[in-house]
Amino acid sequence: NLKGKTAVVTGSTSGIGLAYARAFASAGANIVLNGFGAPADIEKERAAIESDYKVKAVHSPADMSKPAEIAGMIALGETTFGSVDILVNNAGIQFVSPVEDFPPEKWEQIIAINLSSAFYGIRAAVPGMKKRGWGRIINTASAHSLVASPFKSAYVSAKHGIAGLTKTVALELATFKVTCNCISPGYVWTPLVEKQIPDTMKARNMTKEQVINDVLLDAQPTKQFVTVEQVAALALFLCGDDAAQITGTNLSIDGGWTAE
Ligand code: NAD
């Protein structure tokens, strides 16, 4: 039961982030949505969370590549709802290219959004969590925090980085009843996966069907995509009392990918 608690979920206008936000709201938490999109679409999702779950939801347009805006997003949660009790660092982008052609600005952008944004969010949210003596920090890492794939140098580097940040923060907060874990999905069917198919087709000289079956699902022994609802259910479990002793872990939800 998360009644009276507030969850900030970065990158929650789409995909996994939106599923996290809806799962926390279903347990009674107020929500700070974040992410890009058409204003009318974002407003529709925000209003649906409020009416479906009888909680309050606001949207922060903070750009996760801008540290000052990230601090502003945490401040928005604290001033609107009185606290930020749950922080999910989830915003992320992908870019697929051989390393020697990888555009430096794409490298910088992925490191900023997929890794540094979590650092800035955590440093802004931790003082309040420590003071109140309760908190949950969840980072969306990836199977790519544990293993690599070719042509994803920036993404794999950022995700390995966030796994290390998770462990460090967990140790620092261990005696404050604040846990910090990461969730590492395999391939989840979301716009992020759909959008990388054309570049992978080019990089590997494959058809769309070949990319889906021979690259994406080839990595997953179950031969099925993970669903956003399955990832969100794991995050919700991490917010409960039964998960109070789970901290510093990297939880795989990848159809067996990283067992190979
Ligand atoms: P998605 O593209 O559906 O959603 C990404 C979200 O991040 C969107 O809300 C988008 O607006 C937001 N976003 C992007 N750049 C931003 C920025 N600069 N500032 C603020 N928000 C920004 O992607 P998804 O698949 O739901 O991915 C969510 C997370 O899960 C990412 O960290 C991704 O790396 C990770 N992940 C995804 C998969 C998968 O297969 N889909 C697998 C493992 C990990």
Residues whose N, C-alpha, C, O or C-beta is under 5 A from the ligand:
A	BS01	NAD	G11 S12 T13 S14 G15 I16 G17 N34 G35 F36 A62 D63 M64 S65 N90 A91 G92 I113 T140 A141 S142 A143 P185 G186 Y187 V188 T190 P191 L192 V193
